[in-house]
Amino acid sequence: MSILVRSRLRRRRGLTNVVTTLILLTFGVLLALTATSFTSSITRARVKSAGQENLRFYKTHVWVEGLSNGTDRGVAAFKLHNLGGKSTTIELIDIRGWEMDWLDVYFHAVNVTSEPTLLYRDLDPFSWASLAGSSVMIDGYNYTQATGSIHFGSGATLIVYVRMPPMIYRDNIGQPVAVAVGTVNANFFTEFVAESH
């Protein structure tokens, strides 16, 4: 091989190394810019939304009650705190895979100023048969029968009693019961342990 051919081959190899390095640097810079852009857009979206939906269950109970006619019925009760930065609407309540009828749902919005003890105290059992009509008094507080979706604001607390159809029995006492509350944007799940009434 002549010296001229070797010289050209070396130059081509040298040029190839430079081009490869430039391509790798360009991809690295583009990747870094894409990651930075993605991260900043997520941060901006979270700041703009002033908080995400965040519902938390507290003081959860499912009481199983044996009725005089030999059937078993259940009542679920729970507190639901809206810890998110915006108001939300409960679109459904699902217990053990069954969507509850709104007419079986009774709720009380806690007034933090006049009812501060309701935020922290436990919930008392309530009779399945007594959950009837457009409103019910439970422990001296008025609970309203739901007629549709339940709206409540950021920082608010709801206490909910649900009259369940025959879907839970005394044999289920001590077992977990799956409960879900659905909003337009998300579903919030928890498990209650069935108790005797």
C-alpha positions in Angstrom: 0.0 0.0 0.0 1.3 3.4 -0.8 1.9 6.1 1.7 -0.8 8.3 0.1 -3.5 5.6 0.5 -2.5 5.0 4.1 -2.6 8.7 4.8 -6.2 8.9 3.4 -7.3 5.9 5.4 -6.0 7.5 8.6 -7.7 10.8 7.8 -11.0 8.9 7.2 -10.7 7.0 10.5 -9.9 10.2 12.3 -12.9 12.0 10.8 -15.1 9.0 11.8 -14.0 9.3 15.4 -14.8 13.0 15.4 -18.2 12.6 13.8 -19.1 9.7 16.2 -18.2 11.9 19.2 -20.2 14.8 17.9 -23.3 12.6 17.3 -23.0 11.1 20.9 -22.7 14.6 22.4 -25.7 15.9 20.4 -27.9 12.9 21.6 -26.7 13.5 25.1 -27.7 17.2 25.0 -31.1 16.4 23.4 -31.8 13.8 26.0 -31.0 16.2 28.8 -33.2 18.9 27.3 -36.1 16.5 26.9 -35.8 15.3 30.5 -35.6 18.9 31.8 -38.6 20.0 29.7 -40.7 17.0 30.9 -39.8 17.6 34.6 -40.6 21.3 34.4 -43.9 20.7 32.7 -45.0 18.2 35.4 -44.0 20.7 38.1 -45.9 23.5 36.4 -49.0 21.3 36.0 -49.0 20.4 39.7 -48.5 24.0 40.8 -51.3 25.2 38.5 -53.8 22.6 39.7 -53.4 23.8 43.3 -53.3 20.2 44.5 -54.6 16.8 43.5 -57.6 14.9 44.6 -56.8 13.2 47.9 -59.5 11.5 49.8 -58.7 9.6 53.0 -60.8 7.1 55.0 -60.9 7.3 58.8 -62.8 5.5 61.5 -64.0 2.8 59.1 -66.6 0.1 60.2 -68.9 -2.6 58.7 -71.3 -3.9 61.2 -73.2 -7.1 60.6 -76.6 -7.3 62.2 -78.8 -10.4 62.5 -82.4 -9.4 61.9 -85.4 -11.1 63.6 -86.6 -12.6 60.3 -83.4 -14.7 60.2 -81.5 -12.6 57.6 -78.2 -10.8 58.1 -77.8 -7.2 57.0 -74.8 -4.8 57.2 -74.2 -1.1 57.7 -70.9 0.5 56.6 -69.8 3.7 58.2 -66.7 5.9 57.6 -65.3 9.3 57.7 -63.9 10.7 54.5 -61.5 13.7 54.6 -60.8 15.7 51.5 -57.1 16.4 51.9 -56.6 17.6 48.4 -56.3 21.2 47.2 -59.7 21.3 45.4 -63.3 20.4 45.9 -64.5 17.0 44.7 -67.6 15.1 44.0 -68.3 11.5 45.1 -69.8 9.7 42.1 -70.1 6.2 43.5 -69.6 4.1 46.6 -68.7 0.5 45.9 -68.7 -2.2 48.7 -67.5 -5.8 47.9 -67.9 -5.1 44.2 -71.5 -3.8 44.4 -72.2 -0.2 43.6 -74.5 1.2 46.3 -77.8 2.8 45.5 -77.8 6.5 46.5 -81.0 6.0 48.5 -79.0 3.7 50.8 -76.4 6.3 51.5 -76.7 8.9 54.4 -74.1 11.6 54.9 -73.3 14.4 57.3 -70.9 17.2 56.4 -69.0 18.0 59.6 -69.0 21.7 60.6 -65.5 22.2 62.0 -66.5 25.3 64.0 -69.6 23.9 65.8 -68.8 20.1 65.7 -65.1 19.8 66.3 -65.5 16.6 68.4 -67.0 14.8 65.4 -63.7 15.0 63.5 -61.9 12.7 66.0 -64.3 10.5 67.8 -65.2 7.0 66.6 -68.5 6.1 64.9 -71.2 4.3 66.8 -73.2 1.3 65.3 -76.6 2.1 63.8 -79.4 -0.2 63.1 -79.9 -1.3 59.4 -83.7 -0.9 59.7 -83.4 2.6 61.1 -81.6 3.9 58.0 -84.8 5.0 56.3 -86.4 8.2 55.0 -84.9 11.4 53.7 -83.0 12.1 56.9 -82.0 10.3 60.0 -80.7 11.4 63.4 -77.5 9.5 64.4 -75.9 10.4 67.8 -77.8 13.7 67.8 -76.6 14.8 64.3 -78.8 15.0 61.2 -77.8 12.7 58.3 -79.2 13.4 54.8 -80.2 10.7 52.4 -78.2 11.1 49.2 -80.1 11.5 46.0 -77.1 11.6 43.7 -73.5 12.6 43.7 -72.1 14.2 46.9 -70.1 17.4 46.6 -67.7 18.5 49.3 -64.9 21.1 49.5 -61.2 21.0 50.1 -60.4 20.3 53.8 -64.0 19.2 54.4 -65.0 16.0 56.2 -68.0 13.8 55.5 -69.4 11.1 57.7 -71.1 8.4 55.7 -73.5 5.6 56.7 -74.4 3.0 54.0 -77.3 0.6 54.4 -76.0 -2.5 52.5 -78.2 -5.0 50.7 -77.9 -8.7 51.7 -74.3 -9.1 50.6 -72.5 -9.6 53.9 -73.3 -12.2 56.6 -72.3 -13.1 60.1 -69.9 -15.6 58.6 -68.0 -12.6 57.2 -67.2 -11.2 60.7 -63.5 -10.7 61.1 -62.9 -10.7 57.4 -61.8 -7.7 55.3 -64.5 -6.0 53.2 -63.3 -4.0 50.2 -64.7 -0.5 49.9 -64.2 2.1 47.1 -65.3 5.7 46.7 -65.1 7.0 43.1 -64.8 10.6 41.9 -64.7 11.8 38.3 -60.9 11.5 38.3 -60.0 8.6 40.6 -61.1 5.7 42.8 -60.0 5.6 46.4 -59.9 2.1 48.0 -59.7 0.7 51.5 -60.7 -2.4 53.5 -62.9 -2.6 56.5 -63.0 -5.5 58.9 -66.5 -6.8 59.4 -67.8 -6.5 63.1 -70.8 -7.8 64.8 -73.5 -5.3 65.8 
